[in-house]
Amino acid sequence: MHNRRHAQTGQRVTIDKHRWWRDAVIYQVYVRSFLDSTGDGIGDLAGVRAGLPYLKKLGVDGVWLSPFYPSPQHDHGYDVADYCDVDPVFGDLSEFDLLMTDARRLGIKVLLDIVPNHCSEEHPWFREALAAAPGSEARARFHFADGRGPDGSEPPNNWHSMFGGPAWSRVTEQDGTPGQWYLHMFTTEQPDLNWRNPEVGAHFDHALRFWLDRGVDGFRIDVAAGLYKHPELPDSPDPEADARTRDSVNPLAWNQPEVHDVWRHWRSVCEEYTARDGQERLLVGEVSVPTAREHALYVRHDELHQAFFFDLLSAPWNADAFRKVISHAMQDIAGTGSTVTWVLNNHDQVRTVTRYGELGTEGSGLGAARARAAALLMLALPGAAYIYQGEELGLPEVVDLPDDVLTDPIFRRTGSRARIRDGCRVPLPWSGHASPFGFTSGAESAKPWLPQPAYFAEYATDRALADTHSFWHLYRDGLQLRAGLPQLGEGALRWLDTQPGVLAFVRGDGLVCAVNFGTAPTPAPVSGTPLLSSGPCAPGVLPGSTAAWWISDCTNP
């Protein structure tokens, strides 16, 4: 352990440099699109188990599994009906236990996705609430309220759902009359839980312990800046901000101060298990807040271990923009004693190749080059990193799915394709020249739950492994080199003087990473042949849209 002072407060922070999560690389498995073992076209836990050797070969430290709990699947598992079981479409608890056994044998950590902000309309609690009277204890677990106007026909406030449309729905009471309204910041089928009711906290205590007792290594927390709402539920000055940005913008619905008490308690639960066997359990939050400084409040020493830093994901392809967000993260987040948790993509975002290129069915060569460079940049930064499945294959976004196959509730609620997420969730291609590309173990005629385009053949895993210049080998080589660096999760970085449009830094262990955000070659900041580069790279030259690593004798930052 060593001490350093917090960048904002000046207080001394104790840091344990040997905690596994500080520099871990976690692979996000979107279970229904990873690998199907039954032939029904939907990925499952047995498929994840079959894919673990592939992930071990890639070199990741752990996996984060998307929700596989019982659910009517209105939002593909983020509408949970039972937090302590497995939906039959994904398997059962015995299959989960087998997965845990295999993961342990391979040395792969397992994180579960937990959804505490809301549940499913089919959760027993909500069914009980619908059958109960206004003012009942059953309704107090949710946000039920009388409507406005003389007949209560208007919603209790003007908030809008992040997925479009009003954030309130009216129920029909047991006598058949129009009744109260309930709050849902996402879909109608996902009622928000009322965390001011102590029963809610106790319910999740039970769920955490249920899975910790089965050996999981931690949790990814959905909507971690949510949970609490302003107690008076007043009107918002900009009610459509969440839907317009598809982000947690409404200050009355998100980022309330009481949420930090929840994370302190959850941290204490994890510490309790860590004390038993010395194996540290991890809490990583989906935290979307306006600034890195507010983000840092969630990763104080007694709250979440980590929180995803989305500013890198949302930064435009520009050297100055990347330098700004990285600097803020290193100052504000790493200053708490945590490490920054870097991400370039997830199941809610347009795939990196397409985001950095030109929209099209197969992305562009420019987008692929930039995505490769961004991957090396992310893996070089001090801290932890999360990789969304398929990024290691260079998969582009599928932008031309027909309307009749779209399943995203955003499309169902708004009719707009502008922000739908199905395109990044198309099942992975594993082998072969035609759909289902080895994704399902059924007959060749078996159909994945979302159709795979023909060009996915070019990105199939078997081809990627055979091609030493593929995205897969870039990620694998980067992970191998990264694992041998002594200050991977720790320390500062020092920016190097470069040509305009080039970003370069050196870390305390001497690793230099440089990225040319332009299209023309530029002199490299370090002489000699790079250890690794995202594209062909001659000594002394850094081509456009390329990143490279060197080990340098530059003075430690």
FINUKE-745527 format. One line per 4 residues: number of its first residue (from 1); for each residue x, y, z of C-alpha. Coordinates in steps of 0.5 Angstrom, whole numbers, plus 500, padded with zeros to 3 digits. Example, Ala and Ser with C-alpha at 12.3 -4.5 7.8 and 13.67 -1.06 7.14 Angstrom:
// residues 2
1> 525,491,516; 527,498,514
//
This chain:
// residues 557
1> 500,500,500; 502,507,499; 499,514,500; 498,520,496
5> 494,526,497; 487,527,494; 487,532,488; 481,536,490
9> 481,536,498; 489,535,499; 487,529,504; 491,523,504
13> 488,517,501; 491,510,502; 492,506,496; 493,498,495
17> 496,497,489; 495,490,489; 487,489,488; 486,486,482
21> 480,490,480; 485,496,479; 488,494,472; 483,489,470
25> 480,488,463; 473,486,463; 469,483,457; 462,485,457
29> 458,479,455; 451,480,452; 448,474,454; 443,473,449
33> 448,475,443; 454,471,445; 453,464,443; 447,459,443
37> 447,452,446; 440,450,445; 438,452,437; 433,457,439
41> 437,463,436; 438,466,443; 445,466,447; 445,463,454
45> 449,461,460; 451,454,457; 454,458,451; 458,463,455
49> 461,457,459; 463,454,452; 466,461,450; 470,462,456
53> 476,458,453; 476,463,447; 476,469,452; 482,466,456
57> 486,466,450; 484,473,448; 487,475,455; 481,478,459
61> 481,478,467; 474,477,467; 467,478,464; 461,482,466
65> 454,478,464; 448,482,462; 442,480,466; 439,473,465
69> 434,473,471; 427,471,470; 424,477,466; 418,478,460
73> 424,481,456; 421,488,455; 428,491,455; 432,484,454
77> 433,483,462; 433,490,464; 426,489,467; 427,484,472
81> 421,479,475; 426,475,480; 433,478,482; 435,471,485
85> 434,466,479; 435,464,472; 430,465,466; 429,459,463
89> 431,462,456; 438,462,459; 438,456,463; 438,455,470
93> 442,456,477; 445,449,476; 448,451,469; 450,458,472
97> 454,454,478; 457,450,472; 459,457,469; 462,459,475
101> 466,453,476; 469,453,469; 471,461,470; 474,459,477
105> 478,454,473; 480,459,468; 482,464,473; 476,469,470
109> 472,473,474; 465,474,474; 461,480,475; 453,480,474
113> 449,486,472; 444,488,477; 438,493,476; 436,497,482
117> 433,503,480; 427,499,477; 424,492,476; 419,489,472
121> 411,490,472; 411,482,473; 415,483,479; 411,480,485
125> 411,487,488; 408,490,483; 403,485,482; 401,486,489
129> 401,494,488; 396,494,483; 392,489,487; 392,494,493
133> 389,500,494; 392,507,494; 396,509,500; 398,502,501
137> 404,499,504; 405,495,497; 404,501,493; 409,505,498
141> 415,501,495; 414,504,488; 412,512,486; 405,512,486
145> 401,518,486; 395,522,484; 394,525,478; 393,533,477
149> 387,536,475; 380,535,478; 379,528,475; 386,526,476
153> 387,525,469; 394,529,468; 400,526,470; 403,528,477
157> 409,532,474; 412,533,467; 417,528,467; 419,524,461
161> 422,517,460; 429,517,458; 426,512,452; 421,517,450
165> 414,519,452; 411,521,459; 415,518,465; 408,516,468
169> 402,511,467; 395,511,470; 393,504,473; 386,502,473
173> 384,500,480; 380,494,482; 373,497,482; 375,499,474
177> 376,506,475; 382,510,473; 386,511,479; 393,513,481
181> 399,514,476; 406,510,477; 413,513,475; 417,509,470
185> 424,513,468; 425,508,462; 419,503,459; 412,503,462
189> 414,495,464; 419,498,468; 416,501,474; 421,505,478
193> 423,503,486; 422,507,491; 429,507,495; 426,511,501
197> 422,505,503; 427,501,507; 424,494,504; 427,496,498
201> 434,496,500; 433,490,504; 430,486,498; 437,488,494
205> 441,486,500; 438,479,500; 439,479,492; 447,481,493
209> 448,476,498; 444,470,494; 449,471,488; 455,473,493
213> 454,466,496; 454,463,489; 461,465,488; 461,472,484
217> 466,477,484; 462,483,484; 456,487,480; 456,492,475
221> 450,497,477; 445,499,472; 443,506,473; 448,507,479
225> 446,515,479; 439,513,480; 435,510,485; 433,516,489
229> 428,522,486; 427,528,489; 422,527,495; 417,532,492
233> 417,530,485; 416,537,482; 416,539,475; 422,539,471
237> 425,545,468; 427,541,462; 422,535,462; 424,532,455
241> 432,533,457; 433,525,458; 429,523,452; 433,528,448
245> 440,526,450; 438,519,452; 442,521,458; 441,522,466
249> 440,529,465; 434,531,470; 437,533,476; 430,531,480
253> 430,524,478; 438,522,478; 444,524,482; 440,525,489
257> 445,525,495; 442,520,498; 444,515,493; 451,515,496
261> 449,512,502; 446,506,498; 453,505,495; 457,505,502
265> 452,500,505; 453,495,499; 461,497,499; 460,494,506
269> 457,488,504; 462,486,499; 468,488,504; 464,483,509
273> 465,477,504; 472,480,502; 474,479,510; 472,472,510
277> 477,469,504; 481,475,502; 478,475,495; 476,482,494
281> 469,483,491; 468,489,486; 462,494,485; 462,498,478
285> 457,503,477; 454,506,471; 454,513,473; 452,518,468
289> 453,525,471; 455,532,468; 463,532,470; 469,528,472
293> 469,531,479; 461,529,480; 463,522,477; 469,522,483
297> 464,522,488; 462,515,487; 468,512,487; 471,515,494
301> 474,510,498; 468,507,502; 463,507,496; 464,504,489
305> 470,501,487; 469,503,480; 465,507,475; 465,507,468
309> 468,514,465; 463,515,459; 467,521,457; 472,518,453
313> 467,514,449; 463,520,447; 469,524,445; 469,526,438
317> 475,524,434; 480,530,436; 486,530,439; 485,536,444
321> 478,533,446; 481,526,448; 487,530,452; 482,534,455
325> 477,528,458; 483,524,460; 486,529,464; 480,531,467
329> 479,523,469; 486,523,471; 486,529,476; 479,528,479
333> 477,520,479; 484,517,480; 485,523,485; 480,519,490
337> 485,513,490; 480,509,485; 483,508,478; 479,510,472
341> 475,505,469; 475,506,461; 470,504,456; 469,505,448
345> 463,502,447; 457,498,451; 451,494,449; 447,501,449
349> 452,505,444; 453,505,436; 459,500,435; 466,504,435
353> 468,502,428; 462,505,425; 462,511,430; 469,513,428
357> 467,512,421; 462,514,416; 455,511,417; 454,505,412
361> 452,497,413; 459,495,413; 463,502,416; 469,505,413
365> 476,503,413; 477,510,416; 473,508,422; 476,501,423
369> 483,505,423; 481,509,428; 477,504,432; 484,500,432
373> 488,506,435; 483,508,440; 483,501,443; 491,501,444
377> 490,508,447; 485,505,452; 489,499,454; 495,504,455
381> 491,508,460; 493,507,467; 486,504,470; 481,499,468
385> 478,497,461; 472,494,459; 471,491,452; 464,490,449
389> 463,483,446; 465,484,438; 469,490,439; 475,485,439
393> 473,483,432; 472,490,429; 464,489,428; 461,495,425
397> 454,497,427; 448,493,423; 444,500,421; 439,497,416
401> 435,492,420; 428,492,418; 423,495,422; 419,488,423
405> 425,485,427; 427,491,431; 426,490,439; 429,496,442
409> 423,499,447; 426,506,444; 423,504,437; 417,501,440
413> 415,508,444; 418,513,439; 417,510,432; 424,513,431
417> 430,509,429; 435,515,431; 437,512,438; 436,504,437
421> 441,499,440; 439,493,436; 445,494,431; 450,493,436
425> 447,487,439; 446,483,433; 449,476,435; 456,474,434
429> 459,471,428; 463,465,430; 465,461,424; 462,459,417
433> 460,463,411; 453,464,412; 448,466,418; 448,463,423
437> 455,463,423; 456,458,428; 452,462,433; 447,457,434
441> 448,450,435; 442,448,431; 441,447,424; 443,451,419
445> 436,454,418; 436,456,425; 435,464,426; 438,468,431
449> 434,473,435; 436,478,430; 438,477,423; 446,477,422
453> 448,481,415; 452,477,410; 458,481,411; 459,478,418
457> 462,472,415; 468,477,414; 469,478,421; 467,471,424
461> 472,469,430; 475,463,426; 478,468,421; 480,473,426
465> 484,468,429; 487,466,423; 489,473,421; 495,475,425
469> 493,483,422; 486,482,425; 483,486,430; 483,480,435
473> 490,479,435; 491,487,436; 487,486,442; 490,480,444
477> 497,483,443; 495,489,447; 493,485,453; 499,481,453
481> 504,487,453; 499,490,458; 499,485,463; 507,485,463
485> 507,493,465; 509,494,472; 504,500,473; 498,498,469
489> 493,501,474; 497,506,478; 501,512,477; 500,519,473
493> 502,520,466; 506,526,463; 504,529,456; 509,529,451
497> 510,535,446; 508,533,439; 505,535,432; 498,538,432
501> 493,533,432; 498,528,435; 496,526,442; 502,522,446
505> 504,521,453; 509,517,458; 507,513,464; 511,512,470
509> 513,505,467; 516,508,461; 511,506,456; 509,511,451
513> 503,511,447; 502,516,441; 496,517,437; 496,521,430
517> 488,523,430; 490,526,423; 490,523,416; 497,525,414
521> 504,521,417; 507,525,422; 514,524,426; 513,519,432
525> 515,522,439; 520,516,440; 525,513,435; 525,506,434
529> 521,501,432; 514,500,436; 513,495,441; 506,495,438
533> 502,499,433; 495,499,430; 497,499,423; 503,499,419
537> 508,503,423; 516,505,420; 521,507,425; 520,514,427
541> 514,515,423; 507,515,426; 502,514,420; 495,518,420
545> 489,514,424; 494,510,428; 497,509,435; 503,506,437
549> 507,504,444; 514,504,445; 518,503,452; 522,509,453
553> 527,512,458; 523,518,458; 523,521,465; 518,518,470
557> 512,523,471
//
